Amino acid sequence: MNAAKQDGPTFRQRSQRWIRDSLISGIVVAVPLFVVYWVVERIVLQVEGVLGPLPTTLVPQWVKDIPGLGFSVTILVLLILGTLFRGFVGRRVVGGVEGLLRRVPLVGTLYFAFQQLLKSVFSSEAQSFQRVVLVEFPRKHAYCLGFVTAKAWAGAEEAVGRSMISVFVPTTPNPTSGFFMMIPDEDLIVLNMTVEEAFKSIMSSGIVLPADGGVVEGIDLQSVTMELPPVTLEYPEDPS
């Protein structure tokens, strides 16, 4: 009996294990909450100062000091812009502004590129990331998770003479940065995994394991990828 009791963990060992497990659990819960709070706070503070540059003759200082006014004004402006854009007259106005932006090569390229990116991210009609795949990267026999974003454009496929898929390979633990690659269909291994599960695994550096759904056989990636409408920039002809 005494020997059996001595073989088990002592009170000190159990206490140390409890402290360690509780501390880790607290970190796992608190750190994501702190990151979310920090990001939201930064955004709110930046938006709160939107009235700061306005002269006091136009907006009195006591009005600027009203808590939450800058945030409320920003939301109101976004709602007005969204309403105008969705209406017929608003579309004509926005179309005229975009027509002016097309006349400036660098500004027009940046504007329409970001506009297309935001449309693809916030679109409710299609997912930005459609399939989780294994990509042989950064060397042979080394694989990482990637997300199918779209079908590669025809010009790239014609250049290499192969059918290809556009894939985003995120970095760990920050999946907002990564590599954009165009890869032949046959070089991609489609996984039976949701995008959310893949993100959890990437952000945890593989510690959080997704459900093992295996490999999806016989899937045609060309048929499941969305083709975003190309952005056509039309510049006015040189009158000279």
Buried (B, 14 or more C-beta within 10 A) or exposed (E): EEEEEEEEEEEEEEEEEEEEEEEEEEEEEEEEEEEEEEEEEEEBEEBBEBBEEEEEEEBEEEEBEEEEBBBEBBEEEEEEEEEBEEEEEBEEEBEEEEEEBBEEEEEBBEBBEEEBEEBBEEEEEEBBBBBBBBBBBEEEEEEBBBBBBBBBBEEEBEEEEBEBBBBBBBEBEEBEEBBEBBBEBEBBBBBBBBBEBBBBBBBEEEEEEBEEEEEBEEBEBEEEBBEBEEEEBEEEEEEE
